[in-house]
Amino acid sequence: MALPGVRATFHVARRPRCPHAAAEREGRAEWEAAHGWRATYFVLHSDWYWRAPGATRPARLATQALERISRLGHEIGLHNN
């Protein structure tokens, strides 16, 4: 039942099949922003695409993609296992 003056909010959850496909994720983020959608993109900071074994900093490709996605108005979340 709809309430007068209340706008419906829809939530969509998805898990990308290719966590290393930063370009695909950025393209999806651009499409969502162009259509007025905001999303939260989660990063698993212990996975290979985030940081190479023995590295002390996150991978540059990952941080660049996350910065671009954030500038489009989306949120970035860290996922912990």
Gaussian input, Z-matrix of N, CA and C with variables (Angstrom, degrees):
# hf/3-21g

backbone

0 1
 N
 C     1     B1
 C     2     B2     1     A1
 N     3     B3     2     A2     1     D1
 C     4     B4     3     A3     2     D2
 C     5     B5     4     A4     3     D3
 N     6     B6     5     A5     4     D4
 C     7     B7     6     A6     5     D5
 C     8     B8     7     A7     6     D6
 N     9     B9     8     A8     7     D7
 C    10    B10     9     A9     8     D8
 C    11    B11    10    A10     9     D9
 N    12    B12    11    A11    10    D10
 C    13    B13    12    A12    11    D11
 C    14    B14    13    A13    12    D12
 N    15    B15    14    A14    13    D13
 C    16    B16    15    A15    14    D14
 C    17    B17    16    A16    15    D15
 N    18    B18    17    A17    16    D16
 C    19    B19    18    A18    17    D17
 C    20    B20    19    A19    18    D18
 N    21    B21    20    A20    19    D19
 C    22    B22    21    A21    20    D20
 C    23    B23    22    A22    21    D21
 N    24    B24    23    A23    22    D22
 C    25    B25    24    A24    23    D23
 C    26    B26    25    A25    24    D24
 N    27    B27    26    A26    25    D25
 C    28    B28    27    A27    26    D26
 C    29    B29    28    A28    27    D27
 N    30    B30    29    A29    28    D28
 C    31    B31    30    A30    29    D29
 C    32    B32    31    A31    30    D30
 N    33    B33    32    A32    31    D31
 C    34    B34    33    A33    32    D32
 C    35    B35    34    A34    33    D33
 N    36    B36    35    A35    34    D34
 C    37    B37    36    A36    35    D35
 C    38    B38    37    A37    36    D36
 N    39    B39    38    A38    37    D37
 C    40    B40    39    A39    38    D38
 C    41    B41    40    A40    39    D39
 N    42    B42    41    A41    40    D40
 C    43    B43    42    A42    41    D41
 C    44    B44    43    A43    42    D42
 N    45    B45    44    A44    43    D43
 C    46    B46    45    A45    44    D44
 C    47    B47    46    A46    45    D45
 N    48    B48    47    A47    46    D46
 C    49    B49    48    A48    47    D47
 C    50    B50    49    A49    48    D48
 N    51    B51    50    A50    49    D49
 C    52    B52    51    A51    50    D50
 C    53    B53    52    A52    51    D51
 N    54    B54    53    A53    52    D52
 C    55    B55    54    A54    53    D53
 C    56    B56    55    A55    54    D54
 N    57    B57    56    A56    55    D55
 C    58    B58    57    A57    56    D56
 C    59    B59    58    A58    57    D57
 N    60    B60    59    A59    58    D58
 C    61    B61    60    A60    59    D59
 C    62    B62    61    A61    60    D60
 N    63    B63    62    A62    61    D61
 C    64    B64    63    A63    62    D62
 C    65    B65    64    A64    63    D63
 N    66    B66    65    A65    64    D64
 C    67    B67    66    A66    65    D65
 C    68    B68    67    A67    66    D66
 N    69    B69    68    A68    67    D67
 C    70    B70    69    A69    68    D68
 C    71    B71    70    A70    69    D69
 N    72    B72    71    A71    70    D70
 C    73    B73    72    A72    71    D71
 C    74    B74    73    A73    72    D72
 N    75    B75    74    A74    73    D73
 C    76    B76    75    A75    74    D74
 C    77    B77    76    A76    75    D75
 N    78    B78    77    A77    76    D76
 C    79    B79    78    A78    77    D77
 C    80    B80    79    A79    78    D78
 N    81    B81    80    A80    79    D79
 C    82    B82    81    A81    80    D80
 C    83    B83    82    A82    81    D81
 N    84    B84    83    A83    82    D82
 C    85    B85    84    A84    83    D83
 C    86    B86    85    A85    84    D84
 N    87    B87    86    A86    85    D85
 C    88    B88    87    A87    86    D86
 C    89    B89    88    A88    87    D87
 N    90    B90    89    A89    88    D88
 C    91    B91    90    A90    89    D89
 C    92    B92    91    A91    90    D90
 N    93    B93    92    A92    91    D91
 C    94    B94    93    A93    92    D92
 C    95    B95    94    A94    93    D93
 N    96    B96    95    A95    94    D94
 C    97    B97    96    A96    95    D95
 C    98    B98    97    A97    96    D96
 N    99    B99    98    A98    97    D97
 C   100   B100    99    A99    98    D98
 C   101   B101   100   A100    99    D99
 N   102   B102   101   A101   100   D100
 C   103   B103   102   A102   101   D101
 C   104   B104   103   A103   102   D102
 N   105   B105   104   A104   103   D103
 C   106   B106   105   A105   104   D104
 C   107   B107   106   A106   105   D105
 N   108   B108   107   A107   106   D106
 C   109   B109   108   A108   107   D107
 C   110   B110   109   A109   108   D108
 N   111   B111   110   A110   109   D109
 C   112   B112   111   A111   110   D110
 C   113   B113   112   A112   111   D111
 N   114   B114   113   A113   112   D112
 C   115   B115   114   A114   113   D113
 C   116   B116   115   A115   114   D114
 N   117   B117   116   A116   115   D115
 C   118   B118   117   A117   116   D116
 C   119   B119   118   A118   117   D117
 N   120   B120   119   A119   118   D118
 C   121   B121   120   A120   119   D119
 C   122   B122   121   A121   120   D120
 N   123   B123   122   A122   121   D121
 C   124   B124   123   A123   122   D122
 C   125   B125   124   A124   123   D123
 N   126   B126   125   A125   124   D124
 C   127   B127   126   A126   125   D125
 C   128   B128   127   A127   126   D126
 N   129   B129   128   A128   127   D127
 C   130   B130   129   A129   128   D128
 C   131   B131   130   A130   129   D129
 N   132   B132   131   A131   130   D130
 C   133   B133   132   A132   131   D131
 C   134   B134   133   A133   132   D132
 N   135   B135   134   A134   133   D133
 C   136   B136   135   A135   134   D134
 C   137   B137   136   A136   135   D135
 N   138   B138   137   A137   136   D136
 C   139   B139   138   A138   137   D137
 C   140   B140   139   A139   138   D138
 N   141   B141   140   A140   139   D139
 C   142   B142   141   A141   140   D140
 C   143   B143   142   A142   141   D141
 N   144   B144   143   A143   142   D142
 C   145   B145   144   A144   143   D143
 C   146   B146   145   A145   144   D144
 N   147   B147   146   A146   145   D145
 C   148   B148   147   A147   146   D146
 C   149   B149   148   A148   147   D147
 N   150   B150   149   A149   148   D148
 C   151   B151   150   A150   149   D149
 C   152   B152   151   A151   150   D150
 N   153   B153   152   A152   151   D151
 C   154   B154   153   A153   152   D152
 C   155   B155   154   A154   153   D153
 N   156   B156   155   A155   154   D154
 C   157   B157   156   A156   155   D155
 C   158   B158   157   A157   156   D156
 N   159   B159   158   A158   157   D157
 C   160   B160   159   A159   158   D158
 C   161   B161   160   A160   159   D159
 N   162   B162   161   A161   160   D160
 C   163   B163   162   A162   161   D161
 C   164   B164   163   A163   162   D162
 N   165   B165   164   A164   163   D163
 C   166   B166   165   A165   164   D164
 C   167   B167   166   A166   165   D165
 N   168   B168   167   A167   166   D166
 C   169   B169   168   A168   167   D167
 C   170   B170   169   A169   168   D168
 N   171   B171   170   A170   169   D169
 C   172   B172   171   A171   170   D170
 C   173   B173   172   A172   171   D171
 N   174   B174   173   A173   172   D172
 C   175   B175   174   A174   173   D173
 C   176   B176   175   A175   174   D174
 N   177   B177   176   A176   175   D175
 C   178   B178   177   A177   176   D176
 C   179   B179   178   A178   177   D177
 N   180   B180   179   A179   178   D178
 C   181   B181   180   A180   179   D179
 C   182   B182   181   A181   180   D180
 N   183   B183   182   A182   181   D181
 C   184   B184   183   A183   182   D182
 C   185   B185   184   A184   183   D183
 N   186   B186   185   A185   184   D184
 C   187   B187   186   A186   185   D185
 C   188   B188   187   A187   186   D186
 N   189   B189   188   A188   187   D187
 C   190   B190   189   A189   188   D188
 C   191   B191   190   A190   189   D189
 N   192   B192   191   A191   190   D190
 C   193   B193   192   A192   191   D191
 C   194   B194   193   A193   192   D192
 N   195   B195   194   A194   193   D193
 C   196   B196   195   A195   194   D194
 C   197   B197   196   A196   195   D195
 N   198   B198   197   A197   196   D196
 C   199   B199   198   A198   197   D197
 C   200   B200   199   A199   198   D198
 N   201   B201   200   A200   199   D199
 C   202   B202   201   A201   200   D200
 C   203   B203   202   A202   201   D201
 N   204   B204   203   A203   202   D202
 C   205   B205   204   A204   203   D203
 C   206   B206   205   A205   204   D204
 N   207   B207   206   A206   205   D205
 C   208   B208   207   A207   206   D206
 C   209   B209   208   A208   207   D207
 N   210   B210   209   A209   208   D208
 C   211   B211   210   A210   209   D209
 C   212   B212   211   A211   210   D210
 N   213   B213   212   A212   211   D211
 C   214   B214   213   A213   212   D212
 C   215   B215   214   A214   213   D213
 N   216   B216   215   A215   214   D214
 C   217   B217   216   A216   215   D215
 C   218   B218   217   A217   216   D216
 N   219   B219   218   A218   217   D217
 C   220   B220   219   A219   218   D218
 C   221   B221   220   A220   219   D219
 N   222   B222   221   A221   220   D220
 C   223   B223   222   A222   221   D221
 C   224   B224   223   A223   222   D222
 N   225   B225   224   A224   223   D223
 C   226   B226   225   A225   224   D224
 C   227   B227   226   A226   225   D225
 N   228   B228   227   A227   226   D226
 C   229   B229   228   A228   227   D227
 C   230   B230   229   A229   228   D228
 N   231   B231   230   A230   229   D229
 C   232   B232   231   A231   230   D230
 C   233   B233   232   A232   231   D231
 N   234   B234   233   A233   232   D232
 C   235   B235   234   A234   233   D233
 C   236   B236   235   A235   234   D234
 N   237   B237   236   A236   235   D235
 C   238   B238   237   A237   236   D236
 C   239   B239   238   A238   237   D237
 N   240   B240   239   A239   238   D238
 C   241   B241   240   A240   239   D239
 C   242   B242   241   A241   240   D240

   B1=1.4358
   B2=1.5287
   B3=1.3138
   B4=1.4622
   B5=1.5253
   B6=1.3013
   B7=1.4561
   B8=1.5230
   B9=1.3144
   B10=1.4657
   B11=1.5287
   B12=1.3206
   B13=1.4538
   B14=1.5207
   B15=1.3331
   B16=1.4614
   B17=1.5261
   B18=1.2913
   B19=1.4589
   B20=1.5221
   B21=1.3059
   B22=1.4669
   B23=1.5237
   B24=1.3067
   B25=1.4601
   B26=1.5146
   B27=1.3169
   B28=1.4494
   B29=1.5181
   B30=1.3084
   B31=1.4618
   B32=1.5197
   B33=1.3037
   B34=1.4547
   B35=1.5185
   B36=1.3078
   B37=1.4709
   B38=1.5168
   B39=1.3037
   B40=1.4637
   B41=1.5184
   B42=1.2832
   B43=1.4623
   B44=1.5219
   B45=1.3444
   B46=1.4700
   B47=1.5197
   B48=1.3083
   B49=1.4634
   B50=1.5185
   B51=1.3292
   B52=1.4634
   B53=1.5254
   B54=1.3146
   B55=1.4657
   B56=1.5166
   B57=1.3352
   B58=1.4583
   B59=1.5185
   B60=1.3081
   B61=1.4590
   B62=1.5299
   B63=1.3290
   B64=1.4678
   B65=1.5255
   B66=1.3174
   B67=1.4647
   B68=1.5254
   B69=1.3224
   B70=1.4704
   B71=1.5226
   B72=1.3202
   B73=1.4545
   B74=1.5253
   B75=1.3247
   B76=1.4606
   B77=1.5281
   B78=1.3323
   B79=1.4611
   B80=1.5191
   B81=1.3066
   B82=1.4644
   B83=1.5303
   B84=1.3280
   B85=1.4634
   B86=1.5279
   B87=1.3351
   B88=1.4647
   B89=1.5240
   B90=1.3276
   B91=1.4632
   B92=1.5336
   B93=1.3179
   B94=1.4710
   B95=1.5240
   B96=1.3239
   B97=1.4692
   B98=1.5256
   B99=1.3304
   B100=1.4631
   B101=1.5177
   B102=1.3287
   B103=1.4596
   B104=1.5285
   B105=1.3339
   B106=1.4564
   B107=1.5170
   B108=1.3060
   B109=1.4679
   B110=1.5161
   B111=1.3056
   B112=1.4565
   B113=1.5117
   B114=1.3113
   B115=1.4596
   B116=1.5230
   B117=1.3072
   B118=1.4602
   B119=1.5170
   B120=1.3109
   B121=1.4576
   B122=1.5179
   B123=1.3183
   B124=1.4613
   B125=1.5220
   B126=1.3229
   B127=1.4549
   B128=1.5195
   B129=1.3050
   B130=1.4621
   B131=1.5232
   B132=1.3269
   B133=1.4586
   B134=1.5202
   B135=1.3115
   B136=1.4673
   B137=1.5303
   B138=1.3411
   B139=1.4587
   B140=1.5239
   B141=1.3243
   B142=1.4562
   B143=1.5166
   B144=1.3121
   B145=1.4613
   B146=1.5221
   B147=1.3268
   B148=1.4604
   B149=1.5256
   B150=1.3154
   B151=1.4604
   B152=1.5289
   B153=1.3083
   B154=1.4658
   B155=1.5275
   B156=1.3291
   B157=1.4672
   B158=1.5277
   B159=1.3136
   B160=1.4551
   B161=1.5158
   B162=1.3262
   B163=1.4668
   B164=1.5253
   B165=1.3067
   B166=1.4642
   B167=1.5185
   B168=1.3265
   B169=1.4626
   B170=1.5248
   B171=1.3267
   B172=1.4679
   B173=1.5240
   B174=1.3217
   B175=1.4623
   B176=1.5254
   B177=1.3145
   B178=1.4699
   B179=1.5341
   B180=1.3311
   B181=1.4659
   B182=1.5264
   B183=1.3196
   B184=1.4656
   B185=1.5246
   B186=1.3221
   B187=1.4698
   B188=1.5238
   B189=1.3298
   B190=1.4649
   B191=1.5208
   B192=1.3314
   B193=1.4653
   B194=1.5324
   B195=1.3202
   B196=1.4659
   B197=1.5226
   B198=1.3140
   B199=1.4691
   B200=1.5201
   B201=1.3276
   B202=1.4753
   B203=1.5245
   B204=1.3174
   B205=1.4676
   B206=1.5294
   B207=1.3171
   B208=1.4619
   B209=1.5299
   B210=1.3292
   B211=1.4714
   B212=1.5242
   B213=1.3287
   B214=1.4578
   B215=1.5357
   B216=1.3469
   B217=1.4563
   B218=1.5107
   B219=1.3275
   B220=1.4509
   B221=1.5262
   B222=1.3179
   B223=1.4542
   B224=1.5202
   B225=1.3385
   B226=1.4557
   B227=1.5116
   B228=1.3222
   B229=1.4515
   B230=1.5147
   B231=1.3212
   B232=1.4664
   B233=1.5165
   B234=1.3205
   B235=1.4640
   B236=1.5228
   B237=1.2969
   B238=1.4747
   B239=1.5186
   B240=1.3155
   B241=1.4695
   B242=1.4978
   A1=108.14
   A2=116.67
   A3=121.84
   A4=109.98
   A5=115.10
   A6=121.50
   A7=109.35
   A8=118.26
   A9=120.13
   A10=110.99
   A11=116.44
   A12=121.58
   A13=115.03
   A14=118.21
   A15=121.23
   A16=108.77
   A17=115.94
   A18=120.94
   A19=109.58
   A20=115.82
   A21=120.49
   A22=110.19
   A23=116.81
   A24=123.09
   A25=108.00
   A26=115.89
   A27=120.59
   A28=108.89
   A29=116.43
   A30=122.37
   A31=108.55
   A32=115.53
   A33=120.97
   A34=107.78
   A35=116.58
   A36=120.85
   A37=108.11
   A38=115.70
   A39=118.97
   A40=109.00
   A41=114.69
   A42=120.66
   A43=107.22
   A44=117.37
   A45=118.91
   A46=111.65
   A47=116.24
   A48=120.43
   A49=111.61
   A50=117.55
   A51=121.27
   A52=109.30
   A53=117.87
   A54=119.21
   A55=113.69
   A56=118.05
   A57=120.60
   A58=112.83
   A59=118.73
   A60=121.80
   A61=110.46
   A62=116.04
   A63=121.05
   A64=111.40
   A65=117.29
   A66=120.04
   A67=110.88
   A68=117.29
   A69=120.80
   A70=110.06
   A71=115.99
   A72=120.22
   A73=110.94
   A74=116.98
   A75=120.21
   A76=110.76
   A77=116.86
   A78=120.33
   A79=111.99
   A80=115.96
   A81=120.51
   A82=110.32
   A83=116.55
   A84=120.94
   A85=110.84
   A86=116.86
   A87=120.52
   A88=110.81
   A89=116.98
   A90=121.16
   A91=109.94
   A92=115.91
   A93=119.75
   A94=110.88
   A95=117.04
   A96=120.50
   A97=110.98
   A98=117.15
   A99=121.31
   A100=112.25
   A101=116.52
   A102=121.43
   A103=112.87
   A104=116.44
   A105=120.29
   A106=114.46
   A107=117.35
   A108=121.31
   A109=109.17
   A110=115.98
   A111=121.74
   A112=107.84
   A113=115.71
   A114=120.31
   A115=109.80
   A116=114.96
   A117=121.26
   A118=107.69
   A119=115.91
   A120=122.25
   A121=108.19
   A122=115.93
   A123=120.82
   A124=110.90
   A125=115.32
   A126=122.83
   A127=107.52
   A128=116.18
   A129=121.15
   A130=106.81
   A131=116.49
   A132=121.11
   A133=114.51
   A134=118.29
   A135=120.18
   A136=112.52
   A137=117.88
   A138=120.84
   A139=111.40
   A140=116.61
   A141=122.92
   A142=113.01
   A143=119.94
   A144=120.81
   A145=112.32
   A146=116.94
   A147=121.17
   A148=110.95
   A149=117.11
   A150=119.87
   A151=108.67
   A152=115.21
   A153=120.11
   A154=109.18
   A155=117.98
   A156=120.16
   A157=111.35
   A158=116.74
   A159=122.17
   A160=114.89
   A161=117.87
   A162=120.66
   A163=109.68
   A164=115.71
   A165=119.69
   A166=112.53
   A167=117.26
   A168=121.47
   A169=110.13
   A170=117.07
   A171=119.74
   A172=111.38
   A173=115.72
   A174=121.26
   A175=110.50
   A176=117.10
   A177=121.98
   A178=111.36
   A179=117.42
   A180=120.72
   A181=110.65
   A182=116.83
   A183=120.51
   A184=110.94
   A185=117.77
   A186=119.45
   A187=111.39
   A188=118.25
   A189=120.17
   A190=111.20
   A191=116.52
   A192=120.35
   A193=110.53
   A194=116.65
   A195=119.94
   A196=111.51
   A197=117.97
   A198=120.65
   A199=110.61
   A200=116.86
   A201=121.26
   A202=110.43
   A203=117.21
   A204=121.71
   A205=110.04
   A206=117.20
   A207=121.54
   A208=111.21
   A209=117.60
   A210=120.74
   A211=112.30
   A212=116.80
   A213=120.79
   A214=112.52
   A215=116.68
   A216=120.57
   A217=114.78
   A218=117.77
   A219=121.69
   A220=110.33
   A221=116.42
   A222=121.81
   A223=109.63
   A224=115.50
   A225=122.02
   A226=106.93
   A227=116.65
   A228=121.56
   A229=110.66
   A230=116.51
   A231=121.28
   A232=108.00
   A233=115.66
   A234=122.23
   A235=107.73
   A236=116.57
   A237=120.84
   A238=109.66
   A239=116.15
   A240=120.99
   A241=109.68
   D1=129.36
   D2=179.27
   D3=-84.39
   D4=140.37
   D5=176.81
   D6=-96.70
   D7=138.67
   D8=179.73
   D9=-58.49
   D10=132.36
   D11=176.86
   D12=78.22
   D13=3.12
   D14=-179.49
   D15=-106.47
   D16=123.82
   D17=179.99
   D18=-87.25
   D19=135.17
   D20=179.69
   D21=-70.38
   D22=142.33
   D23=177.08
   D24=-119.38
   D25=132.46
   D26=179.81
   D27=-113.95
   D28=140.75
   D29=178.87
   D30=-121.04
   D31=135.99
   D32=178.12
   D33=-125.80
   D34=131.49
   D35=176.90
   D36=-116.14
   D37=139.12
   D38=177.64
   D39=-149.42
   D40=155.49
   D41=177.79
   D42=-122.08
   D43=112.67
   D44=-179.12
   D45=-59.87
   D46=142.60
   D47=179.26
   D48=-77.04
   D49=-28.20
   D50=-177.58
   D51=-119.96
   D52=91.03
   D53=-175.86
   D54=-63.64
   D55=-17.25
   D56=-178.82
   D57=-88.75
   D58=-2.29
   D59=-175.64
   D60=-86.04
   D61=71.23
   D62=-177.35
   D63=-60.59
   D64=-39.90
   D65=-179.30
   D66=-63.31
   D67=-40.25
   D68=177.91
   D69=-63.33
   D70=-42.47
   D71=-178.96
   D72=-65.84
   D73=-40.84
   D74=178.03
   D75=-64.58
   D76=-40.26
   D77=177.22
   D78=-61.86
   D79=-41.11
   D80=177.52
   D81=-64.93
   D82=-41.05
   D83=179.07
   D84=-63.85
   D85=-39.06
   D86=177.35
   D87=-63.95
   D88=-43.44
   D89=179.67
   D90=-62.04
   D91=-46.09
   D92=-179.84
   D93=-60.72
   D94=-44.95
   D95=-179.71
   D96=-63.21
   D97=-40.21
   D98=179.53
   D99=-63.46
   D100=-26.69
   D101=179.97
   D102=-99.23
   D103=9.69
   D104=177.02
   D105=79.29
   D106=15.42
   D107=179.08
   D108=-93.55
   D109=143.35
   D110=171.64
   D111=-118.90
   D112=143.39
   D113=-176.53
   D114=-138.16
   D115=166.90
   D116=172.61
   D117=-114.16
   D118=123.88
   D119=178.27
   D120=-103.37
   D121=124.16
   D122=-177.92
   D123=-101.15
   D124=141.73
   D125=179.11
   D126=-118.59
   D127=131.35
   D128=174.99
   D129=-91.28
   D130=98.70
   D131=-171.12
   D132=-66.58
   D133=-9.56
   D134=178.58
   D135=-98.52
   D136=1.17
   D137=-177.92
   D138=-88.83
   D139=164.46
   D140=-173.10
   D141=-62.68
   D142=-33.47
   D143=-176.24
   D144=-72.52
   D145=-16.72
   D146=-178.82
   D147=-86.18
   D148=-44.75
   D149=-175.94
   D150=-152.32
   D151=132.45
   D152=177.53
   D153=-70.21
   D154=150.34
   D155=178.16
   D156=-54.31
   D157=130.45
   D158=179.66
   D159=84.86
   D160=-10.10
   D161=179.74
   D162=-75.61
   D163=149.74
   D164=-179.76
   D165=-101.95
   D166=-9.90
   D167=-179.85
   D168=-126.39
   D169=155.04
   D170=175.57
   D171=-63.31
   D172=154.87
   D173=178.96
   D174=-63.12
   D175=139.23
   D176=-178.54
   D177=-59.72
   D178=-41.16
   D179=179.39
   D180=-59.57
   D181=-42.26
   D182=-179.80
   D183=-65.33
   D184=-45.80
   D185=-177.74
   D186=-68.74
   D187=-36.11
   D188=177.29
   D189=-64.29
   D190=-43.39
   D191=179.06
   D192=-63.63
   D193=-42.80
   D194=-179.26
   D195=-67.29
   D196=-37.17
   D197=176.76
   D198=-63.33
   D199=-43.23
   D200=178.98
   D201=-63.10
   D202=-45.61
   D203=179.97
   D204=-62.32
   D205=-40.56
   D206=178.51
   D207=-64.88
   D208=-41.37
   D209=178.61
   D210=-63.01
   D211=-24.96
   D212=177.51
   D213=-76.96
   D214=-3.62
   D215=176.85
   D216=102.69
   D217=6.45
   D218=-179.28
   D219=-91.83
   D220=161.14
   D221=176.10
   D222=-95.57
   D223=152.91
   D224=176.17
   D225=-117.39
   D226=129.95
   D227=178.28
   D228=-123.42
   D229=149.07
   D230=175.21
   D231=-97.85
   D232=130.02
   D233=179.02
   D234=-101.83
   D235=129.77
   D236=178.79
   D237=-112.69
   D238=135.40
   D239=173.81
   D240=-93.36

